[in-house]
Amino acid sequence: MVACTGFRQSGIRGAHNIQSSIMHYAKIIPVKIVETRPPAHDAKPKPVVCGGVQPAERLLDSLRRPMLDLRISVTDRCNLRCTYCMPREIFDKNHVFLPRSELLSLEEIVRVAESFVRLGVRKIRLTGGEPLLRRGIERLIEKLSALRTDSGAAVEIALTTNGVALAAKAQALKQAGLSRITVSLDALNEAIFQRMSDSGVQVKSVLQGIEAAQRAGLSPIKVNMVVKRGVNDGEILAMAEHFRHTGIILRFVEYMDVGSSNGWVMDEVVPAQEVVDLISARYPLFPVDPNCAGEVASRWAYADGAGEIGQIASVTQVFCHECTRIRLSTDGKLYTCLFAEQSDTDLRALLRTGKSDEEIRRAITNNWQNRSDRYSQGRHEFMEMPRNKIEMSYIGG
């Protein structure tokens, strides 16, 4: 068993170390913060909002950000114990997961999702835990893919998985109506992968899942690599080389301070620009415009036409000002930020006490309109305060 780096820095001492590390490394690692403000009259026009929602149709939060993306955690269980998400020291054999009765049923998920679509959501992503562990996931996708906006447009249904069970399910997921898929893979080297995932799972099982998704016609396929300094940063070039010329988009994710159990410290963050510079020295890259406004990943294309990579830089290139995501936890609570501490909106309680769809939509509307989250944008300030953030495995990454 591999202990999560920095995990022993827990409690008050850990908070002090993290805070000191943040303030120290903020001077070393450039952090780009973009304030939410109206564009200048001569500013370059922004790309179309993802989903093509017209301004008059949008539900806006207190910072004028539209609600367009719904992330649904369908289970809090996972078959890996990745050190940055579900460290085994916390999620061990004695950890108590949610009983089935507390999880939203598939029917409840669909009913809630329909209300979100009525309010402007154009993309639904199923997450976990590991969503492929949820019994009936194909049936859920089939129901969700049948949802239509008021104009009759289809809703994009996506899924994020660790890929372990994907080879056996890829074809069924496609047939059920899944639009596209993202697979988490942190290394090609067996020992490093197993250290990151704290498991005996072999890399080839994930690669076979990716190949099965390609054969099934799921496109585009994205692969997310969480980069942790001193652990898997030596795999960056190997991953880039492996996925060049495949049509698969490899995205590098900065190691984030999600939840309260992963022992996060700033000196384990590999800044996105460092990754770009490393790859570009071997395979020249140039920046590409986002597909649409609100896209969290920056895009970089290979100059030789071998495809592209992405960067999700929540630590050094924050994108709070454009975040359009709302999250539904496994047991039906709403969260408006990945770094949230608590929820004031329990949709499961409304569902199970006979509330109408109109009342559910009103609760969602109130939740979003009161939203003012900007954790990454104010990380240095927030880290000075005691926080007990919700774990990523509970609300989905």
Disulfide bonds with the S-S distance in Angstrom:
Cys50-Cys292 1.65
